[in-house]
Amino acid sequence: MAEAIRVKQVAIPLKQHLGVPAVAVVKPGDQVKKGDLIGEIPEKGLGARVHASIDGTVGSVGEIVVVKQLA
């Protein structure tokens, strides 16, 4: 079995492709679990929903969402 890679934080862009950027549905300090929705497609927009890739705490929200891994 492969060993899991541990990271201290991830930076997840809200713009995933040529469409419009997702709108953040989290704010700094929010707790998220891997797979939780962090960015929603704007109404009538062509885009992609964005999900957390790790469990952690949202550190900042802007064009990217920074999630800091729980200790």
C-alpha positions as CSV (number, residue, x, y, z in Angstrom):
1,M,0.0,0.0,0.0
2,A,1.3,3.4,-0.9
3,E,2.1,5.9,1.9
4,A,-0.2,9.0,2.0
5,I,1.5,12.3,1.2
6,R,1.0,14.9,3.9
7,V,0.9,18.6,3.1
8,K,0.6,21.6,5.3
9,Q,-1.8,23.5,3.0
10,V,-3.2,23.6,-0.5
11,A,-4.1,26.5,-2.7
12,I,-7.2,25.7,-4.9
13,P,-8.0,28.1,-7.8
14,L,-11.6,29.0,-8.1
15,K,-11.1,29.3,-11.9
16,Q,-10.7,25.8,-13.2
17,H,-10.9,26.2,-17.0
18,L,-12.0,28.7,-19.7
19,G,-15.4,29.3,-18.0
20,V,-16.2,31.8,-15.3
21,P,-14.6,31.3,-11.9
22,A,-16.6,29.6,-9.2
23,V,-17.9,31.8,-6.3
24,A,-16.5,30.8,-2.9
25,V,-19.0,29.4,-0.5
26,V,-16.5,29.3,2.4
27,K,-14.8,32.0,4.4
28,P,-11.6,32.2,6.4
29,G,-11.8,30.1,9.6
30,D,-14.4,27.6,8.2
31,Q,-13.6,23.9,8.7
32,V,-13.8,21.7,5.6
33,K,-13.5,18.0,4.9
34,K,-12.0,16.5,1.8
35,G,-14.7,16.6,-0.9
36,D,-16.7,19.5,0.6
37,L,-18.0,22.1,-1.8
38,I,-15.9,25.3,-1.6
39,G,-16.8,27.0,-4.8
40,E,-20.2,27.1,-6.6
41,I,-20.9,27.9,-10.3
42,P,-22.4,31.4,-10.7
43,E,-26.0,31.5,-11.8
44,K,-26.3,31.2,-15.6
45,G,-22.5,30.8,-15.8
46,L,-20.5,28.1,-17.4
47,G,-18.0,26.9,-14.9
48,A,-17.0,24.1,-12.5
49,R,-17.9,23.4,-8.9
50,V,-14.7,23.3,-6.7
51,H,-14.2,20.9,-3.8
52,A,-11.7,20.7,-0.9
53,S,-8.9,18.3,-1.6
54,I,-7.9,17.9,2.1
55,D,-9.5,18.2,5.6
56,G,-8.6,21.5,7.2
57,T,-9.3,25.1,8.0
58,V,-9.8,27.8,5.3
59,G,-7.0,30.2,5.6
60,S,-7.9,32.7,2.9
61,V,-10.3,33.3,0.1
62,G,-9.7,35.2,-3.1
63,E,-9.0,34.0,-6.6
64,I,-7.8,30.9,-4.8
65,V,-8.9,29.2,-1.6
66,V,-6.1,28.2,0.8
67,V,-6.9,25.3,3.1
68,K,-4.5,24.6,5.9
69,Q,-4.4,21.0,7.0
70,L,-5.5,20.1,10.5
71,A,-2.7,19.1,12.9
